[in-house]
Amino acid sequence: MADNKVQLPGGFGGLTRFSEEYTSKIKLKPLHIIVFIILIIIFRVFLGVYYS
């Protein structure tokens, strides 16, 4: 009988491994995003009232 073994390349088997943990340079809390959106809405309403 023939020996039917599968030969895989060394390392990660052709897969590329990236860093598991990504650290962003800009760190924003969810509260900051909500406040920023509210400020944009208030500014938009102000422009609509002032320039109409």
Backbone hydrogen bonds, N-H to C=O, Kabsch-Sander energy under -0.5 kcal/mol:
donor,donor_aa,acceptor,acceptor_aa,energy
4,N,2,A,-0.9
5,K,3,D,-1.1
8,L,6,V,-0.6
13,G,10,G,-0.5
15,L,12,F,-0.9
18,F,16,T,-0.5
22,Y,20,E,-0.5
24,S,22,Y,-0.6
27,K,25,K,-0.6
28,L,26,I,-0.6
32,H,29,K,-0.6
33,I,29,K,-1.4
34,I,30,P,-2.1
35,V,31,L,-2.5
36,F,32,H,-2.2
37,I,33,I,-2.2
38,I,34,I,-2.3
39,L,35,V,-2.3
40,I,36,F,-1.9
41,I,37,I,-2.2
42,I,38,I,-2.5
43,F,39,L,-2.4
44,R,40,I,-2.3
45,V,41,I,-2.4
46,F,42,I,-2.4
47,L,43,F,-2.2
48,G,44,R,-2.1
49,V,45,V,-2.2
50,Y,46,F,-2.8
51,Y,47,L,-2.3
52,S,49,V,-0.6
